[in-house]
Amino acid sequence: MQAILASPSLLRYALLLDAVATGATGLLMAATASLLAPLLGLSENLVFYAGLLLVLFAGFVYITANGQPISRKAAMAIIILNALWVIDSVVVLIGGWIEPTALGHAFVLGQAFAGGVFAELQFIGLRRQA
C-alpha cells in the first residue's frame, strides 16, 4: 500500500479505480433498480437515475485517467464532484427526504465512504504532480 501511495502514478491509479468501481456500481443500480429499491427502501427512480449518473461520471473519470498528461482541471473537478457526492449522501440521509432500510443506510454511507476515499487519494495524487 505504501508503494502505491508513494507512486508518481497515484492520481492515475486512483482515477482508474474510481472509474471501475463507480461504473460497476452505477451499472448494477441502473440494471437492477426494481430489485434493489425495495431492499434499500429507496424509490426505484432514485436508484435508476443515480445509477445512470454514476455511469456517466465513471466515463468522465475514465477518460480523464487516460489523458496524457492528466488534465489538472478535470482531476480537480472529479475530486470536487466526489466530495459533493459524500456531502449530498449524508445530507439526504439526515435531511429526512428518504426513509431507507438499514441496508439502504449502509449502501448510501458505503458509497459516501468510497467517494471520500477516492477524493482523498486523487487529491494526494494531484498534489504530488504539482
NORVEN-V154077 format. One record per run of one state. SS is the DSSP state (~ for helix, > for strand, _ for the rest). FROM is the first residue (numbers start at 1). TO is the last residue. Records with the same first field share a line. If there is no record, write none. Layout:
SS: FROM-TO, FROM-TO
This chain:
_: 1-1, 7-9, 32-32, 41-43, 66-71, 96-101, 130-130
~: 2-6, 10-31, 33-40, 44-65, 72-95, 102-129
